[in-house]
């Protein structure tokens, strides 16, 4: 019986010493990892654990590129390419084409609250900074004198009389010093903005 007690105590001592040794090794390992992760060089942030995420193997958009003849990474689209949902527009930025577009273009989108809501959102993104929240030409860029030329007032008599197609045309090709937005806004969103202007801002 005494022999058994001795063996149990001896075993406990062994495991106790082994546990302390494992803890000590683990602690030393943690300290070594911590110290090795510190780099006192100001030229580097430390060890690189994900090189591909820091230094891309691919050419970056605006970098030089020896693969192409013009030496650029970003190439223009192939001639004749039409972006998805964008069709060539038949009218130009002129008085005659503006009048013709206003007479001939037809908004085929249904007059729904969903389309009007999308028109409001798109107006807020592309138009409000110049034309203002109310469409009166008092947008933040003009009011804060970031833009000195007064934007068009969508609430004047001329614009009140013009149809949705006129607004669609002006958004597409621009007018006066207003640049074209047809390359940025899908045809559907242009119509929805025109709907929002006519039915909400001008009501």
C-alpha positions as CSV (number, residue, x, y, z in Angstrom):
1,X,0.0,0.0,0.0
2,X,2.8,2.4,0.9
3,X,4.5,1.5,-2.4
4,X,1.3,2.6,-4.3
5,X,1.2,5.9,-2.5
6,X,4.8,6.5,-3.4
7,X,4.2,5.7,-7.1
8,X,1.2,8.1,-7.2
9,X,3.2,10.9,-5.6
10,X,6.1,10.2,-8.0
11,X,3.8,10.3,-11.0
12,X,2.2,13.6,-9.8
13,X,5.6,15.2,-9.5
14,X,6.5,14.1,-13.0
15,X,3.4,15.5,-14.6
16,X,3.8,18.7,-12.5
17,X,7.4,19.2,-13.8
18,X,6.3,18.3,-17.4
19,X,3.5,20.8,-17.3
20,X,5.8,23.6,-16.0
21,X,8.3,22.7,-18.8
22,X,5.6,22.9,-21.5
23,X,4.3,26.3,-20.1
24,X,7.9,27.6,-20.0
25,X,8.5,26.5,-23.6
26,X,5.2,28.0,-24.8
27,X,6.0,31.3,-23.0
28,X,9.5,31.4,-24.6
29,X,7.9,30.7,-28.0
30,X,5.4,33.6,-27.6
31,X,8.2,36.0,-26.5
32,X,10.4,35.0,-29.5
33,X,7.5,35.5,-31.9
34,X,6.7,38.9,-30.4
35,X,10.3,40.0,-30.5
36,X,10.8,38.7,-34.1
37,X,7.8,40.6,-35.3
38,X,9.3,43.9,-34.1
39,X,11.5,45.6,-36.7
40,X,13.4,48.7,-35.7
41,X,14.2,49.7,-39.3
42,X,12.2,52.8,-40.5
43,X,12.4,51.5,-44.1
44,X,10.1,48.6,-43.5
45,X,6.9,47.9,-41.5
46,X,8.2,44.5,-40.5
47,X,7.9,41.0,-41.8
48,X,5.9,40.4,-44.9
49,X,3.4,37.6,-44.4
50,X,1.3,38.2,-47.5
51,X,3.6,39.5,-50.3
52,X,1.0,39.2,-53.1
53,X,-1.4,41.5,-51.2
54,X,1.3,44.2,-50.7
55,X,3.1,44.0,-54.0
56,X,0.8,43.1,-56.9
57,X,2.1,40.7,-59.5
58,X,-0.2,42.4,-62.0
59,X,0.5,45.8,-63.5
60,X,-1.4,48.5,-61.7
61,X,-3.9,50.6,-63.6
62,X,-1.9,53.8,-64.1
63,X,1.6,52.2,-64.4
64,X,3.8,51.8,-67.4
65,X,3.5,48.6,-69.2
66,X,6.1,47.2,-71.7
67,X,3.6,44.7,-73.1
68,X,1.6,47.3,-75.1
69,X,3.0,49.6,-77.8
70,X,1.9,52.8,-76.1
71,X,3.5,51.7,-72.8
72,X,0.3,52.0,-70.8
73,X,-1.4,49.5,-68.7
74,X,-4.9,51.1,-69.0
75,X,-6.0,50.7,-72.6
76,X,-9.0,52.3,-74.3
77,X,-11.9,50.0,-75.3
78,X,-11.7,48.4,-78.7
79,X,-13.1,50.7,-81.3
80,X,-16.8,50.1,-81.9
81,X,-17.3,48.5,-78.4
82,X,-20.6,49.3,-76.8
83,X,-20.9,49.0,-73.0
84,X,-23.6,46.9,-71.6
85,X,-27.0,48.8,-71.4
86,X,-25.5,51.7,-73.4
87,X,-26.7,52.2,-77.0
88,X,-25.3,54.8,-79.4
89,X,-27.2,58.0,-79.2
90,X,-28.4,59.5,-82.5
91,X,-28.5,63.2,-81.5
92,X,-25.7,65.7,-81.1
93,X,-25.2,68.7,-78.8
94,X,-26.9,71.3,-81.0
95,X,-30.0,73.5,-80.9
96,X,-31.6,71.6,-83.8
97,X,-30.9,68.1,-82.3
98,X,-32.2,69.3,-78.9
99,X,-35.5,70.3,-80.4
100,X,-35.7,67.1,-82.5
101,X,-34.9,64.9,-79.5
102,X,-37.6,66.7,-77.4
103,X,-40.2,65.9,-80.1
104,X,-39.2,62.4,-81.0
105,X,-37.8,60.6,-77.9
106,X,-40.4,58.7,-75.8
107,X,-39.9,57.5,-72.3
108,X,-41.1,53.9,-72.3
109,X,-40.5,53.3,-68.6
110,X,-43.7,52.8,-66.5
111,X,-44.6,55.7,-64.2
112,X,-44.2,54.0,-60.9
113,X,-43.1,55.0,-57.4
114,X,-40.1,52.7,-57.7
115,X,-38.9,54.5,-60.9
116,X,-39.5,57.9,-59.3
117,X,-37.6,56.9,-56.2
118,X,-34.7,55.6,-58.3
119,X,-34.8,58.9,-60.2
120,X,-34.5,60.8,-57.0
121,X,-31.5,58.8,-55.9
122,X,-29.8,59.2,-59.3
123,X,-30.6,62.9,-59.3
124,X,-28.9,63.2,-55.8
125,X,-25.8,61.5,-57.1
126,X,-25.3,63.2,-60.5
127,X,-27.4,66.5,-60.5
128,X,-28.0,67.9,-57.1
129,X,-24.5,69.2,-56.4
130,X,-25.0,71.8,-59.3
131,X,-28.8,72.1,-59.7
132,X,-29.7,71.9,-56.1
133,X,-32.0,69.7,-54.0
134,X,-35.0,71.7,-55.3
135,X,-33.8,72.0,-58.8
136,X,-33.5,75.8,-58.5
137,X,-29.8,76.0,-59.5
138,X,-28.7,76.6,-55.9
139,X,-26.5,73.5,-55.5
140,X,-23.7,73.2,-53.0
141,X,-21.0,73.7,-55.5
142,X,-22.4,77.1,-56.6
143,X,-23.6,78.2,-53.1
144,X,-20.2,77.5,-51.6
145,X,-18.5,79.3,-54.5
146,X,-16.7,76.2,-55.7
147,X,-18.3,76.8,-59.0
148,X,-18.7,80.4,-60.1
149,X,-21.0,80.0,-63.1
150,X,-24.7,79.6,-62.1
151,X,-26.1,76.2,-63.0
152,X,-29.4,75.9,-64.9
153,X,-32.6,76.5,-63.0
154,X,-34.9,73.5,-63.7
155,X,-37.8,75.5,-62.3
156,X,-37.8,78.4,-64.8
157,X,-40.6,78.8,-67.4
158,X,-38.6,77.3,-70.2
159,X,-37.8,74.1,-68.3
160,X,-41.3,73.8,-67.0
161,X,-42.6,73.8,-70.6
162,X,-40.0,71.3,-71.9
163,X,-40.9,67.6,-71.9
164,X,-39.0,64.7,-70.2
165,X,-37.3,63.9,-73.5
166,X,-35.6,67.4,-73.5
167,X,-34.1,66.7,-70.0
168,X,-33.0,63.2,-71.1
169,X,-31.2,64.8,-74.1
170,X,-29.5,67.4,-72.1
171,X,-28.3,64.8,-69.5
172,X,-27.0,62.6,-72.3
173,X,-25.0,65.2,-74.4
174,X,-24.8,68.2,-72.1
175,X,-25.8,71.8,-72.7
176,X,-23.8,75.0,-72.6
177,X,-21.0,74.5,-70.2
178,X,-22.6,71.4,-68.7
179,X,-20.7,68.3,-69.7
180,X,-22.3,65.1,-71.1
181,X,-23.4,62.6,-68.5
182,X,-24.4,59.9,-71.0
183,X,-21.2,58.0,-70.5
184,X,-21.8,57.8,-66.7
185,X,-25.6,57.3,-66.4
186,X,-27.5,54.4,-68.0
187,X,-30.3,55.3,-70.4
188,X,-32.9,54.0,-67.9
189,X,-31.5,56.2,-65.1
190,X,-31.5,59.2,-67.4
191,X,-35.2,58.7,-68.0
192,X,-35.9,58.2,-64.3
193,X,-34.1,61.4,-63.5
194,X,-36.2,63.2,-66.1
195,X,-39.4,61.7,-64.6
196,X,-38.3,62.8,-61.1
197,X,-37.6,66.4,-62.3
198,X,-40.9,66.7,-64.2
199,X,-43.2,65.0,-61.7
200,X,-41.6,65.9,-58.3
201,X,-39.4,69.0,-58.6
202,X,-41.5,70.8,-61.1
203,X,-45.0,70.0,-59.7
